[in-house]
Amino acid sequence: MNELEILLIGLAIAIGAFFLFRGLNLWYWRINELVDTQKKQTELLSSILEHLKGTDEKEPKNRPQNIKKELSNELAEEDIKFYMKDIKSDELIVRVKQNSKVEKWKVADWEEVVSLGNSDKFELLYKN
């Protein structure tokens, strides 16, 4: 046997071992199951996206696009009414623009936010 035959046999054994241990590795780490689950999630997400876009036959195509904004405004109005019940003279009501959360703040805190230049991140809703 010459060196070339030994090299080819060794290469064939290495390739066979790679495919054998690859299957065992995929089975052990459950990678095949993860891939199947991700494929199902992708299909579900694409169907949800089509449904939200209104391309689904069951969904009307002229549905409002600002449903989330309307809901957040309604929730904010309820929060404002809740906070207005017991608001003191040194307090005000502010909405965080990032998550539309309504909070009760001290006037000094609001003035500090304004002085730092971060007032564009918040909206003053009610001042007593």
C-alpha positions in Angstrom: 0.0 0.0 0.0 1.4 3.3 -0.9 0.9 6.7 0.7 -1.8 7.8 -1.6 -4.0 4.8 -0.8 -3.5 5.3 3.0 -4.4 9.0 2.5 -7.6 8.2 0.6 -8.6 5.5 3.1 -8.0 8.0 6.0 -9.9 10.7 4.2 -12.9 8.3 3.6 -12.9 7.3 7.3 -12.7 11.0 8.4 -15.7 11.9 6.1 -17.7 8.9 7.3 -16.9 9.8 11.0 -17.9 13.4 10.3 -21.3 12.4 8.9 -21.8 9.8 11.7 -20.9 12.2 14.5 -22.8 15.1 12.9 -26.0 13.1 13.1 -25.3 12.2 16.7 -24.4 15.8 17.5 -27.6 17.2 15.9 -29.7 14.5 17.7 -28.0 15.2 21.1 -28.4 18.9 21.0 -31.9 18.6 19.5 -31.0 20.9 16.7 -33.3 19.2 14.2 -36.2 19.8 16.6 -35.2 23.5 17.0 -35.1 23.9 13.2 -38.6 22.4 12.8 -39.9 24.6 15.5 -38.4 27.7 13.9 -40.0 26.7 10.6 -43.4 26.5 12.2 -42.9 29.8 13.9 -41.9 31.4 10.6 -45.1 30.1 9.0 -47.2 31.3 11.8 -45.6 34.8 11.8 -46.0 35.1 8.1 -49.7 34.2 8.4 -50.1 36.7 11.2 -48.3 39.4 9.1 -50.6 38.7 6.1 -53.6 38.9 8.4 -52.5 42.2 9.9 -51.8 43.6 6.4 -55.3 42.8 5.4 -54.3 40.5 2.6 -56.2 37.7 4.2 -59.7 37.1 2.6 -61.4 37.1 5.9 -60.0 40.5 6.9 -61.4 43.7 5.3 -58.8 45.7 3.5 -59.9 49.0 4.8 -59.3 48.5 8.5 -57.8 51.3 10.5 -54.1 51.4 10.7 -53.8 53.3 13.9 -55.6 50.9 16.3 -52.6 50.7 18.6 -52.5 54.5 18.9 -56.2 54.8 19.6 -56.0 52.1 22.3 -53.1 53.8 24.0 -54.9 57.2 23.9 -58.0 55.6 25.5 -55.8 53.9 28.2 -54.0 57.2 28.8 -57.2 59.1 29.3 -58.2 56.5 32.0 -54.9 56.8 33.7 -55.2 60.6 33.6 -58.6 60.5 35.3 -57.2 58.1 37.9 -54.2 60.3 38.7 -56.3 63.5 38.7 -58.4 62.2 41.7 -55.6 62.9 44.2 -53.2 65.2 42.5 -51.5 67.8 44.7 -50.4 71.3 43.8 -46.8 70.4 43.3 -47.6 67.4 41.0 -48.3 67.0 37.3 -49.2 64.1 34.9 -46.7 63.1 32.2 -46.8 60.5 29.5 -43.6 58.7 28.6 -43.5 58.7 24.8 -41.5 55.5 24.4 -44.1 53.2 26.0 -47.1 55.6 26.3 -47.1 55.1 30.1 -48.8 57.8 32.1 -47.1 58.8 35.4 -47.6 61.3 38.2 -44.4 63.4 38.7 -43.3 66.2 41.0 -43.0 69.6 39.3 -39.3 69.7 40.3 -38.7 66.4 38.4 -40.3 67.8 35.3 -38.3 71.0 35.5 -35.1 68.9 35.8 -36.1 66.9 32.7 -36.7 70.1 30.8 -33.4 71.6 31.9 -31.5 68.5 30.8 -33.2 68.8 27.3 -35.1 65.5 27.5 -38.6 67.0 27.3 -39.0 65.6 23.8 -39.2 62.1 25.3 -42.1 63.0 27.5 -45.4 64.8 27.1 -46.9 67.0 29.8 -50.6 66.0 30.0 -51.9 67.9 33.0 -50.5 70.6 35.2 -52.3 71.6 38.4 
